[in-house]
């Protein structure tokens, strides 16, 4: 049995070594790393912190004007969570709270759908909850905290 194993190993070495050497030579001699364009790393003079803040404010206002559309579209708890953490806007906070009611997490606020609350939505929601925990926002909103506790108990233990 040992001789059979030894013969198999010898055969594989003899067969595969030239292939390995050929690939090694090709990669060493023909491969060139990607060269970046030099102006890629030059900062544009029209980019400043004030302009970036102004652009972020425009984006926030645009999103806020479409908040009902975002709410009714569904499957956006992850986005809303990140949006709330970035802006701390009270309207976005109310939208985030609407995903939890009656001891359940909803894909669309207040509506039962065929699909359940997905994992990426839960990940985004937990990100916002972690931020609320460390900033003590959950202490200020006892009703939402109790609703969260009911929803987690229902999803974990029932």
Secondary structure, DSSP 8 states (H G I E B T S, - for coil): -HHHHHHHHHHHHHHHHHHHHHHHHHHHHH-------GGGSS--TT--HHHHHHHHHHHHHHHHHTHHHHHHH-S-HHHHHHHHHHH--HHHHHHHHTTEETTEE-SBTTB--SS---HHHHHHHHHHHHHHHHTTHHHH-HHHHHHHHHHHHHHHH-
